Every structure is written in structure tokens, then in C-alpha cells.
Amino acid sequence: MKEKLGLLVQHALKSGVAAGHLRPTEIPLSIALETPRIAAHGDYSTNVAMTMAATQKRAPREVARIIIDHIDDSGHLLSKTEVAGPGFINFFITQEKWYEVLKTIHDEYEAYGACQIGLGKRVQIEFVSANPTGPLHVGHGRCAAVGDTLAAILEAAGYQVEKEYYVNDSGRQIHTLGRSVFLRCRQILGDAIEFPADFYQGDYIEDLARLLVDREGAHLPDMDEEEAVGICARFAAEEILSGIRKDLEAFGVSFDRWFSEQALYDSEAVRSVIQDLKSRDIIYEHEGALWFRTQDFGDEKDRVVVRANGQTTYFASDIAYHKDKFERKFDRIIDIWGADHHGYIPRVSASIQAMGYDEKQCRIILVQLVNLLRGGSPVAMSTRAGEFVTLRQVVDEVGRDAARFLFLLRHYDSPLDFDLELAKKESNENPVYYVQYVHARISNIIKKAEERGYKHMCWHDDFTDLIKLPEEIQLIKLMARYPEVVAQSALLMEPHRIPFYLKELAAAFHAYYHDRNKHMVVSDDAGLSAARLFLVSAIRIIISTGLTLMGVSAPETM
């Protein structure tokens, strides 16, 4: 509906120029149309006359009147147009046109809301990418929900999407993991040794050590220490990564590719990119270390890529990794990181520019922290002490649906309060229950209708005379917004727009269904029953489609 109206306005502008009533200035590529907060102001409104007034050298209201005069509404889309305030144009859609939305929803079914704005474009999304040094925590869960849902939304918008997990299986943190497990092995075998505070804590380290002792026997401490630490590191990283895979699978998240950081060293990709940048004086030597001139590309200071002791930094492998991404010819690269990586963005952007790529092709999304609550009270967590709530524990307690929905409910830029008790409530206080219940309720209505003989859900022309209450038309108008919500979610990369919209649609249905005396769906009136079944089943289709994008189930019964 909005797209059709935008085209009408664009054609009106061109017609006004052709007739000499408007100056031949640049016509906007798209017309900004908003839904007025007050229904009396129409279905849509645009300020295009106000934005063009200066170049047209006319008053905005005069420009607005010229646009209206040149609208060719041969398709009878509009029942009325008006100039309002300083130059807004308000549009009122013909009521009969709204019924086409209902027919479209039923015709397109699960495809309703999909679009082709990304047709032919390849996108890579890298998310979660937690170090294989411990289990996933709730913060990783939010990143997983955001990344997986954004991928689904982009696919619905026509993009070819590849989901990737970057495995940090190299470097100091893996060595520290190996030492942590090695020391626990020695303790299990009877050595009275102190465990350093800066090593990895938590029961999972001891569990890994016991598994390794069972496998390797008691000879591990007798080996060369560095060899033993290497064995411990590889074993622990593989076990933890296997657990991460299982936890993500339980959370409904899968990846198209698992990319190993170590592979960048094995293939000498890291060495190659450092040599290339060094040959161009983008990397230089200072006090025995190699430094990247990130300051020349907008960063606050230059960054070390190879320390004086010859060890590479994380930045070195990240340069090679992003080079590899661009060489795979993606049109867009999306990195989803935790909020603690904020300071890392400028240096990655600098490296992309230095390698000759367009940094605008890479979008870095930072996901803010999750505050875990239980009945409104904070749940104490300490990563250092190994006392944290894992993603798996949350999923086991509240279920995958509630976890994913609540992780997505707020914009990823905002911290999220996740209340475990609220997530388990079977009441309207729980957003996921509130939305899922609509799907279950309508499914039950349809099932009972079928038992009464309403078995064929199809459009009849007399529905326009039966579905005509203001609240019914408002429901249809709300459903008409769904494709726009999906498109905006894809363009702005904001998956929270889907659950926010579903809550709004659910609230509208609950309000409609609550007044059963006025809005009885299945009654003795066969024609009205068929019409209202067509209406509410369209709501069910959108609820199901939206929940599917979020990786949340749409239950038939609750």
C-alpha cells in the first residue's frame, strides 16, 4: 500500500514538472510516508512538499496543492487527500483497498512480508564467535539471537546470507586454557600446587581435567611441560567448542561455516598480510615491535600487531580474517560483537581501509549486556570466579522460545533486563506467551469452526460488507504494515522491530477478541463467521511468520 502511494506521489511530481507547474528540480528517489498518530489525519502523510519548497521557491502548502492536483488515481487508491498544517499532505486510502491486504496475506501465506530489496546481494554475518575457553553465557545468547534473527530477516528481504562463527583457537588465551587444565590435572593426581587467580576458574575446568586424566592416564605430569600444556589446550578447546555447538543447536542456531583463527596462521595468511602492509610502510617497526599506522586512518593511536617478543596480537589475525572476508566477494559484511569491543571498531575500520577496501561495506553491531534477574532481583555473576549463568542453563530453565524472544525484545544498543521468573510465566505479563497465545487461540477458533463445517478458507466479495467495523479495518491496516516492518528491519539491521510489531498485533487481536459479544468470530451467522475467520486467520499467518523469523515456535495449543 505504502509503495503504491509513494509511486503515485513520484508520478505526480514528474507530471507537475512536465506541465510547468513545478521547477525541474531533482525528484526524491523515494517518498517519505508516515502513519499519522491521529486517525483523523489520514492513513499516511508526507512532508515532501515542505522539503521541496526551498528549491521550488514556493510556499510548502502551494507545492502540496500542486502535487495533489497532479495525482493520477485511476486505480482508485485514495478516497481523499488534504493539505494540513504547514504543508503536510494527508492521504486517506479507499476502504475497499484494505481488503486486498487480506487476500494478499492468504495468497502469499508464509511468503507474506518477504521482499526483494537485497536481490542478488551476498551478505556474511559473523556472530557469537566466543573463545573456546568456557561455555556460552547469557551475553553470548543475546548475540546469537540477534545474529540468527537478522540473518533470517535479510534472507526474507532477498539477500543471500552466510552465517559464520570465528573460532579463536590460537594465541595466549588458548595457552592459558591449556595451563589451567594442566594444573587441575596435577591437582587431581595429587600434586599440592597453587592455582593462579588469573587462570580460568570454574568447575568446568576441573571437569575437563578429569576427562583428560581418564583418557591420558597418570603420565601427563611426567611429560615435557609445554607438550603437556599443548595436549591440554587442544583437548579442552575441542571439548568446549563441541559443547558450544551443542548449546547453540539447543538454542536453534546453526552456522554455514566455522572459521578457524589457527587456519590463518597455518596458511600463512597472517604473515602475508603483515608483509604486504609492511612493504607499503603501513606497518612499521618501533622498539622491536611491529606497529600498524591505524592513526592515519582515523584511530586514536597506532596499534601493535607483533610484540617485541615475536608474538602476534589478536589484531594481526583480525586483519587477515577481514581480508579473507572481502576476498570472498561479499557485498556486505556484518560483525556482531559484545559491547566490550567498542574500542576495537576504529582499528578494524583502519585495517579495512589500509587494505584498499570500502569500510562502509563492513557493519559492526555491538550488543549490550544482559542483566539477569530472578523475580526482579539481580542474579550474581562473576566470570573471574567462574560463577556465571550459562546460556544452556537459561534455555533449560525457561525454554528456547522465551529466551530468544526476550533477548530480541529491545534494541541491541540498549542493556537488557532478563527476568527468569517472568520468562516462565503463563500470563500476559510474559511477552512471548502473550504473542504465542494469539496463534494458539486463533488455531483453536479455526479448529472449532472446522468442526462446525467451515472447512474452506477463501475470499468472498460480500466480506467487504461484513468486515467493516472500525476496529476490524484497523486490524487490517496493522497487518498491512508487516511487509514494511520486515523491510525496515533488514535495511536498518534492527531485528527488535519484529517482536515489537508482533506485540502490537497481539494486543490489537486481544482487544478485538475480548469483546466477544460484539466480535464473536464463529456464530450462527454463516456469512459473518466466514468473513471473520478469514480476518483472524490472516493474523495467525503473520504471527507464525514473524515468530519463525525470530526462531520462535508458533504453537497450535497452549
VOGU-3710 file (C-alpha; in Angstrom, 3 decimals, decimal comma):
1> mkeklgllvq> 0,000/0,000/0,000  2,740/2,402/1,026  4,822/1,543/-2,020  1,888/2,159/-4,359  1,204/5,519/-2,737  4,866/6,521/-2,971  4,829/5,815/-6,704  1,666/7,909/-7,123  3,384/10,891/-5,474  6,541/10,465/-7,549
11> halksgvaag> 4,494/10,365/-10,763  2,598/13,447/-9,590  5,883/15,321/-9,132  7,055/14,330/-12,607  3,694/15,329/-14,057  3,857/18,687/-12,280  7,312/19,333/-13,761  6,206/18,261/-17,240  3,221/20,629/-17,050  5,467/23,508/-15,996
21> hlrpteipls> 3,765/23,871/-12,631  6,886/22,771/-10,766  10,524/23,680/-11,368  12,589/20,848/-12,912  14,476/20,099/-9,708  15,619/16,692/-8,527  12,718/14,434/-7,577  13,268/12,277/-4,466  14,142/8,656/-5,221  11,691/7,595/-2,527
31> ialetpriaa> 8,843/9,417/-0,845  8,881/9,524/2,952  5,462/8,399/4,146  4,479/8,165/7,799  1,442/6,806/9,579  -0,192/9,712/11,470  -0,707/9,158/15,181  -4,181/10,612/14,922  -6,513/8,581/12,691  -8,380/11,729/11,601
41> hgdystnvam> -5,202/12,841/9,823  -5,445/10,003/7,328  -3,742/6,683/6,722  -0,451/8,151/5,515  1,187/11,549/5,481  4,206/13,049/3,692  6,262/16,196/4,170  7,698/16,080/0,628  6,154/19,474/-0,224  7,931/21,042/2,750
51> tmaatqkrap> 11,303/19,514/1,832  10,977/20,732/-1,795  9,608/24,216/-1,025  13,014/25,964/-0,973  14,130/24,662/-4,378  10,665/25,277/-5,798  10,706/28,849/-4,424  7,083/28,416/-3,352  5,229/28,097/-0,081  5,028/24,450/1,084
61> revariiidh> 1,231/24,447/1,045  1,258/25,664/-2,547  3,668/22,875/-3,553  1,448/20,393/-1,734  -1,620/21,569/-3,629  0,188/21,210/-6,983  1,231/17,647/-6,085  -2,350/16,724/-5,186  -3,660/18,246/-8,418  -1,287/16,039/-10,435
71> iddsghllsk> -2,025/12,741/-8,708  -3,410/10,262/-11,213  -5,525/7,988/-9,068  -7,035/5,948/-11,883  -6,674/2,875/-9,665  -8,972/4,452/-7,053  -6,445/4,001/-4,261  -7,437/7,209/-2,467  -10,750/8,302/-1,036  -9,451/11,726/-0,024
81> tevagpgfin> -6,330/13,894/0,109  -5,789/17,086/2,063  -3,153/19,688/2,790  -2,577/20,059/6,519  -0,576/22,339/8,786  2,499/23,976/7,241  2,395/21,743/4,164  1,829/18,094/5,046  -0,185/16,030/2,583  -2,571/13,580/4,249
91> ffitqekwye> -3,824/10,567/2,306  -6,931/8,535/3,040  -6,970/5,053/1,462  -10,241/3,795/-0,043  -11,646/1,223/2,359  -12,108/-1,380/-0,382  -8,339/-1,329/-0,999  -7,632/-2,548/2,515  -9,454/-5,793/1,799  -6,840/-6,552/-0,851
101> vlktihdeye> -4,357/-6,853/2,009  -6,353/-9,742/3,480  -6,432/-11,511/0,145  -2,701/-10,974/-0,351  -1,888/-12,443/3,075  -3,847/-15,602/2,310  -2,479/-15,869/-1,222  1,163/-15,401/-0,225  0,813/-17,133/3,125  4,318/-17,748/4,600
111> aygacqiglg> 5,845/-15,528/1,904  3,800/-12,523/3,049  6,177/-9,845/4,224  9,083/-11,041/2,096  10,615/-8,618/-0,384  13,469/-8,374/-2,876  15,408/-5,313/-1,702  18,507/-7,482/-1,341  18,085/-9,495/-4,525  21,439/-10,669/-5,852
121> krvqiefvsa> 23,456/-9,315/-2,909  25,614/-11,564/-0,745  25,904/-10,889/2,975  28,115/-12,542/5,555  27,171/-12,357/9,229  29,735/-13,361/11,818  28,344/-13,622/15,331  28,813/-15,215/18,739  32,450/-16,237/17,994  33,055/-16,829/21,709
131> nptgplhvgh> 36,531/-18,034/22,636  36,534/-21,825/23,193  37,768/-21,262/26,740  34,455/-21,669/28,532  30,740/-22,282/27,998  28,458/-19,693/26,424  26,907/-17,232/28,860  23,721/-15,182/28,583  25,506/-12,340/26,780  26,505/-14,762/24,034
141> grcaavgdtl> 22,869/-15,847/23,908  21,733/-12,326/23,096  24,363/-12,062/20,348  23,228/-15,431/18,984  19,563/-14,400/18,928  20,363/-11,072/17,252  22,656/-12,607/14,628  20,465/-15,580/13,770  17,294/-13,484/13,521  18,988/-10,771/11,486
151> aaileaagyq> 20,166/-13,462/9,066  16,586/-14,748/8,709  15,258/-11,215/8,162  17,873/-10,482/5,498  17,022/-13,742/3,733  13,339/-12,736/3,802  14,426/-9,474/2,159  16,084/-11,350/-0,695  19,732/-11,381/0,406  21,959/-14,443/0,113
161> vekeyyvnds> 23,216/-14,855/3,667  26,135/-16,858/5,037  26,386/-17,268/8,813  29,859/-17,714/10,229  31,439/-18,470/13,602  35,049/-17,310/14,029  36,833/-19,784/16,302  39,587/-18,085/18,336  41,608/-21,286/18,637  45,031/-19,662/18,667
171> grqihtlgrs> 47,022/-17,340/20,874  47,511/-16,554/24,527  44,015/-17,401/25,768  44,277/-20,961/24,419  47,676/-21,357/26,040  46,231/-20,101/29,343  43,367/-22,576/28,968  45,869/-25,379/28,480  47,827/-24,349/31,574  44,614/-24,090/33,611
181> vflrcrqilg> 43,598/-27,641/32,707  47,162/-28,940/33,162  47,358/-27,572/36,715  43,955/-29,064/37,557  45,197/-32,403/36,206  48,189/-32,229/38,505  45,959/-31,398/41,477  43,679/-34,352/40,662  46,776/-36,589/40,524  47,821/-35,452/43,991
191> daiefpadfy> 50,194/-32,526/43,437  49,723/-29,828/46,077  50,091/-26,771/43,844  48,571/-23,318/43,951  46,153/-22,364/41,202  46,825/-18,800/39,896  43,955/-16,309/40,158  44,398/-15,174/36,534  43,870/-18,692/35,162  40,452/-19,946/34,044
201> qgdyiedlar> 38,287/-20,736/37,053  35,084/-22,676/37,396  34,038/-26,269/37,780  34,160/-26,868/34,025  37,984/-26,658/34,085  38,152/-29,415/36,696  35,604/-31,471/34,731  37,812/-31,199/31,634  40,870/-32,150/33,641  39,167/-35,276/34,999
211> llvdregahl> 38,131/-36,308/31,477  41,690/-35,854/30,253  43,213/-37,758/33,168  40,826/-40,624/32,468  41,909/-40,607/28,829  45,632/-39,985/29,173  46,257/-41,705/32,490  48,630/-40,542/35,203  51,671/-39,950/32,947  50,659/-36,400/31,876
221> pdmdeeeavg> 52,753/-34,621/34,591  55,796/-36,683/33,568  55,785/-35,294/30,047  57,610/-32,186/28,881  55,519/-29,411/30,381  54,991/-27,428/27,182  54,000/-30,602/25,338  51,573/-31,486/28,127  50,107/-27,971/28,143  49,640/-28,218/24,362
231> icarfaaeei> 47,768/-31,504/24,748  45,597/-29,973/27,472  44,900/-26,879/25,360  43,847/-28,809/22,258  41,720/-31,243/24,242  40,000/-28,521/26,261  39,351/-26,262/23,261  37,864/-29,148/21,256  35,643/-30,242/24,147  34,470/-26,704/24,879
241> lsgirkdlea> 33,815/-25,993/21,199  31,807/-29,209/20,964  29,759/-28,021/23,932  29,289/-24,616/22,314  27,983/-26,277/19,151  25,507/-28,344/21,161  24,357/-25,344/23,192  23,785/-23,297/20,045  21,940/-26,190/18,441  19,672/-26,360/21,505
251> fgvsfdrwfs> 19,154/-22,608/21,071  18,138/-23,126/17,438  21,267/-21,558/15,945  23,355/-23,136/13,205  26,222/-21,804/11,121  27,151/-22,271/7,489  30,835/-22,086/8,313  33,120/-22,411/11,336  36,288/-20,439/10,562  39,462/-21,294/12,480
261> eqalydseav> 41,811/-18,495/13,537  44,628/-21,038/13,604  43,993/-21,698/9,901  45,061/-18,114/9,181  48,456/-18,913/10,705  48,723/-22,370/9,124  48,086/-20,884/5,660  50,481/-18,012/6,427  47,698/-15,530/5,698  48,691/-13,507/8,778
271> rsviqdlksr> 52,354/-13,372/7,801  51,437/-12,488/4,213  49,200/-9,535/5,082  51,744/-8,188/7,595  54,495/-8,349/4,966  52,275/-6,620/2,407  51,370/-3,763/4,762  54,974/-3,503/5,932  56,183/-3,145/2,357  53,837/-0,167/1,984
281> diiyehegal> 55,025/1,373/5,272  51,551/0,958/6,787  53,160/-1,359/9,321  56,453/-0,107/10,781  58,979/-1,263/13,370  59,437/0,553/16,676  61,303/-0,657/19,752  61,407/-4,193/18,388  57,628/-4,425/17,809  55,607/-4,015/14,618
291> wfrtqdfgde> 53,015/-1,240/14,663  50,056/-0,539/12,349  49,560/3,122/11,367  45,904/2,997/12,381  46,077/6,659/13,407  46,444/7,570/9,722  43,015/6,002/9,140  41,080/7,613/11,973  42,050/5,594/15,039  43,180/7,431/18,177
301> kdrvvvrang> 46,643/5,830/18,137  48,750/3,267/16,290  48,340/-0,392/17,289  50,793/-3,243/17,827  50,425/-6,241/15,523  53,575/-8,140/16,540  55,060/-7,705/20,007  58,793/-7,324/20,647  58,894/-10,988/21,733  57,619/-12,032/18,297
311> qttyfasdia> 54,085/-12,930/19,398  51,267/-11,612/17,235  48,325/-9,757/18,742  44,648/-10,525/18,138  44,638/-7,533/15,810  47,088/-9,256/13,452  44,813/-12,227/12,835  41,761/-9,966/12,643  43,402/-8,058/9,773  43,960/-11,315/7,894
321> yhkdkferkf> 40,458/-12,533/8,732  38,746/-9,423/7,350  40,949/-9,569/4,258  39,726/-13,139/3,757  36,121/-11,975/4,114  36,500/-9,305/1,438  38,281/-11,743/-0,873  35,196/-13,950/-0,700  33,343/-11,153/-2,532  30,520/-10,462/-0,102
331> driidiwgad> 28,562/-7,297/-0,854  28,156/-6,673/2,856  29,996/-7,923/5,906  28,350/-7,780/9,323  30,276/-8,363/12,552  28,196/-8,782/15,714  30,283/-8,236/18,825  29,783/-7,743/22,525  29,676/-4,202/23,893  33,169/-4,567/25,391
341> hhgyiprvsa> 34,625/-4,460/21,845  33,640/-0,822/21,308  37,233/0,405/21,216  38,110/-2,216/18,634  35,953/-0,763/15,865  38,312/2,063/14,739  41,318/-0,246/14,327  39,351/-2,802/12,299  37,967/0,013/10,149  41,521/1,307/9,706
351> siqamgydek> 42,770/-2,098/8,572  39,952/-2,421/6,015  40,810/0,990/4,552  44,534/0,222/4,514  43,924/-2,959/2,524  42,062/-0,917/-0,095  38,521/-1,996/0,720  35,486/0,166/1,444  34,960/0,254/5,210  31,300/1,135/4,590
361> qcriilvqlv> 30,806/-2,419/3,337  31,514/-3,655/6,856  28,907/-3,010/9,531  29,874/-3,703/13,135  26,964/-4,200/15,540  27,613/-4,028/19,261  25,228/-5,938/21,509  24,840/-4,535/25,001  24,963/-6,508/28,231  22,237/-8,699/29,693
371> nllrggspva> 21,276/-8,119/33,316  19,970/-11,420/34,600  17,183/-11,126/37,158  15,075/-13,527/39,152  11,783/-12,035/40,274  13,193/-8,546/39,824  16,361/-9,187/41,856  19,794/-9,366/40,178  21,425/-12,778/39,787  25,040/-12,522/40,968
381> mstragefvt> 27,563/-13,438/38,284  31,360/-13,354/38,288  33,198/-14,575/35,204  36,548/-14,294/37,001  35,460/-16,681/39,724  33,805/-18,964/37,189  30,409/-18,265/38,715  28,167/-17,315/35,820  24,890/-18,486/34,387  25,397/-20,271/31,104
391> lrqvvdevgr> 23,162/-19,960/28,071  22,350/-23,652/28,386  21,133/-23,174/31,957  18,840/-20,353/30,844  17,450/-22,366/27,925  16,910/-25,408/30,164  15,058/-23,294/32,719  12,861/-21,010/30,594  12,857/-22,710/27,188  14,277/-21,698/23,841
401> daarflfllr> 11,243/-19,691/22,747  11,167/-17,426/25,777  14,930/-16,947/25,740  15,100/-15,961/22,073  12,043/-13,706/22,210  13,192/-11,834/25,310  16,756/-11,459/24,010  15,299/-9,736/20,936  12,722/-7,571/22,643  14,895/-4,467/22,981
411> hydspldfdl> 17,267/-2,763/20,554  20,709/-4,341/20,842  22,087/-0,868/21,630  20,280/-0,951/24,978  21,118/-3,090/28,021  18,554/-5,826/28,563  16,958/-6,943/31,825  16,165/-10,645/31,509  13,935/-11,915/34,311  13,961/-15,697/34,586
421> elakkesnen> 10,693/-15,817/36,528  8,895/-13,554/34,051  10,122/-15,723/31,173  8,360/-18,739/32,695  5,035/-17,058/33,452  1,980/-18,199/31,533  0,316/-14,820/31,591  0,049/-11,633/29,564  2,974/-10,223/31,544  5,241/-12,547/29,579
431> pvyyvqyvha> 5,661/-11,092/26,054  6,386/-14,392/24,312  3,373/-16,054/25,962  1,260/-13,016/25,048  2,151/-13,351/21,351  2,179/-17,158/21,110  -1,216/-17,312/22,794  -2,732/-15,379/19,882  -1,551/-18,049/17,459  -2,855/-20,821/19,712
441> risniikkae> -6,179/-19,033/20,310  -6,827/-18,481/16,593  -5,771/-22,065/15,834  -8,363/-23,249/18,342  -11,023/-20,994/16,817  -10,294/-22,394/13,347  -10,334/-25,983/14,653  -13,758/-25,490/16,241  -15,015/-23,734/13,113  -13,945/-26,728/11,022
451> ergykhmcwh> -15,892/-28,987/13,350  -18,942/-26,827/12,588  -18,409/-27,168/8,840  -16,218/-24,136/7,978  -13,518/-26,036/6,116  -12,625/-23,824/3,170  -10,873/-20,545/3,957  -11,458/-18,444/0,852  -12,417/-14,881/-0,021  -15,969/-13,911/-0,928
461> ddftdliklp> -16,836/-10,499/-2,308  -19,558/-9,977/0,279  -16,855/-9,921/3,009  -16,475/-6,197/2,298  -19,987/-5,701/3,670  -19,343/-7,962/6,677  -15,883/-6,927/7,901  -16,485/-3,217/8,253  -16,293/-2,283/11,924  -13,648/0,414/12,592
471> eeiqliklma> -11,667/-1,978/14,805  -11,681/-4,598/12,032  -10,370/-2,108/9,485  -7,683/-1,087/11,998  -6,635/-4,714/12,311  -6,256/-4,937/8,548  -4,284/-1,696/8,447  -1,968/-3,042/11,118  -1,456/-6,247/9,127  -0,689/-4,151/6,041
481> rypevvaqsa> 2,334/-2,730/7,891  4,069/-6,093/8,300  5,991/-6,093/4,972  7,276/-2,609/5,793  8,406/-3,801/9,241  10,390/-6,648/7,685  11,943/-4,365/5,056  12,902/-1,738/7,644  14,328/-4,416/9,924  16,552/-5,552/7,056
491> llmephripf> 17,596/-2,094/5,873  18,341/-0,786/9,367  19,554/-4,168/10,664  17,253/-3,933/13,662  15,668/-7,317/14,454  13,878/-5,965/17,550  11,304/-4,408/15,213  9,760/-7,857/14,613  8,846/-8,734/18,241  7,807/-5,133/18,862
501> ylkelaaafh> 5,378/-5,337/15,935  4,117/-8,792/16,953  3,312/-7,477/20,433  1,340/-4,632/18,850  -0,580/-7,008/16,592  -1,212/-9,377/19,501  -2,548/-6,507/21,618  -4,911/-5,475/18,818  -6,220/-9,033/18,486  -6,652/-9,450/22,256
511> ayyhdrnkhm> -8,650/-6,210/22,393  -10,816/-7,323/19,462  -11,412/-10,859/20,714  -12,059/-9,787/24,308  -15,374/-8,184/23,330  -16,959/-11,449/22,219  -20,491/-10,118/22,246  -19,559/-7,649/19,545  -16,820/-9,607/17,772  -17,880/-13,254/18,031
521> vvsddaglsa> -15,835/-14,966/15,313  -17,878/-18,150/14,871  -21,598/-17,651/15,326  -24,898/-18,763/13,840  -24,403/-16,186/11,077  -22,563/-18,291/8,472  -21,525/-15,360/6,258  -20,183/-13,231/9,100  -18,413/-16,249/10,600  -16,638/-16,997/7,305
531> arlflvsair> -15,590/-13,360/6,967  -14,206/-13,101/10,476  -12,447/-16,443/10,159  -10,720/-15,047/7,079  -9,732/-11,980/9,101  -8,322/-13,733/12,178  -6,600/-16,453/10,161  -4,649/-13,692/8,392  -3,466/-12,548/11,823  -2,389/-16,103/12,584
541> iiistgltlm> -0,357/-16,254/9,362  1,580/-13,089/10,271  2,158/-14,181/13,885  3,508/-17,507/12,642  5,720/-15,879/10,005  7,109/-13,311/12,433  7,829/-15,868/15,142  9,542/-18,090/12,574  11,882/-15,226/11,628  12,804/-15,000/15,311
551> gvsapetm> 13,402/-18,732/15,616  10,424/-18,995/17,975  7,712/-21,633/17,631  4,070/-20,856/16,854  2,131/-23,393/18,972  -1,283/-24,688/17,957  -2,282/-25,235/21,582  -1,194/-23,738/24,909
//
